[in-house]
């Protein structure tokens, strides 16, 4: 009788010699599973915390300037399952809220300040998570960063570009962004103009929070002991992660309760009612700038997706198809 070790666990076999290949295969599989970090593990790494700290100093709030989203984000409290969903806009947040409604899970919104703001926040925002919720499971979902930014770009443009000039001045007293003056015949320059506005921190209005880095949107001040999030899922693995989340909450979901992704990109249109989407030429030329804008997301959980260059290549291929 011999003993083999698989990831530090003793495995006893009466015919170890006859099963050498099987044992090696099991060891390889177990080691791969053991070593592969989950999104939550990636979030908790020191390099992620450093990236978030660096991002806090980049004045993203200048894009929004006014409104609650300049200082805080929405936390959806779910008393029935003792959980809190920190909304990450453009990462299937609409789908998640629709599914919670479908499941009959009541929710109410608490505005929580970003960690970079502990003073001077609007009265509607909590400086930190109230202690009565400290034992709740705090979760969010993330998405491949470049796709998330591009989706946010289309969302912001739709909300701003279709506002009449007469109403624009009343909207929030911010000057029109550069891309606002582009006509439909300049659709192949939308993303280029938009990215220029973002880099220059040109005020884009309240909707601009949609293009904040995801680690910044979810960098709310929990204030409780511990390591922050209890669960972080991905949009790309939405259905499976949704079930894993509810298993964590000790709730079993039936097959009919599978989360459906409500993809609404076709509703993002310009003044000519054409779908707003970047050209492949823009994506290629803006590659370095786009990757710089989402560098903190990649520092935190990009390892799960590969490289930023891979993501841009994937988008180019998608839009060429």
Steps between C-alpha positions, in 0.01 A plus 500: 500500500633847413396857564489777236460874569257707294510868600618403845221245556596139570354255247538131587507243220541122511620498142693824470738366238214393276335841531801728456359678195160550662660641812718739300196618305305555822792687652529725196128575500483561874806725494356708216173544687684577821724764346247681284385811692137607494387855434455563872857385567631730229307791651666441836858504374732779607557612140125553464484712812790709371326542163179617665692743719672638189168532316347704782738784422411529132207740543243289319232700680586793273311320223183498708554808718150506645245245612526219750711283270787747529542396862323169557341196340187294547490204736188287469405354837326161480363420848334173395835340418720712729706632210604829344564549129748775419393614155765493230337679210558345154581164661152345461361713783166535323478124456581442866237746621240348265577151627472607863158642414407177319599296804282718721799626699420846631773761502558857600784732413760638736752746360851423625796737464803402296798425719675809368224717648449497875411866544299754310268239351131573425261445789331215310821294515614285788867544583521123551279194515271521805607252766164322487605361158851389589401134508336517154666334199636782283533414132547646154571389143779615270551491124792496259625859542532621139153372409363662814653837411374488139154407621513790745606734219189409298279542808638844586480619140139388469399680817681821412497532122121477476446787742401814316734798528221695668479244778870426518581818693228417752603137534772557754677820408790332327633606157435268204778243456704503180323206344161668547560720197566205269225429250386158387737526204787493751394173664838348416656755738263464797730281708810703415334825610353335809832352613665840451239652731560230760879537491467879533245455782257716305167510688268244342206530736339264748495194268881501480528265798424218256859516373670515839739207549306213654728484802417866563123456459512216751751669731238594754577550866361195678656602830458150643777267617620258233618500141211674326302291255380153591425399141602633158357340186561566131263600223661248269407219741179664613266203529740269685624774730142602576428147621825491695404826669163364608661181626720729712179661627359153579232544236440240231388623159298292255595473133229753412670750730809517280614859455437636153724776365294792375729641231364842409786637287264558205320764704817713502439722199612839372288786369441311176380193691807303395653260750808653661797269462869568440668429169776242482740774384426701814550199725834425338629858518374554856636171634775652723267766642216255567737263677634787711145599602421148628844415639377482860229252405761283334726533802219368719328232296641514147690178562164328466458639146849499351654822373345830401642456150312171476179676601541772236575237236185312604288815464648579160422148383149526643424824316654371178274194501 
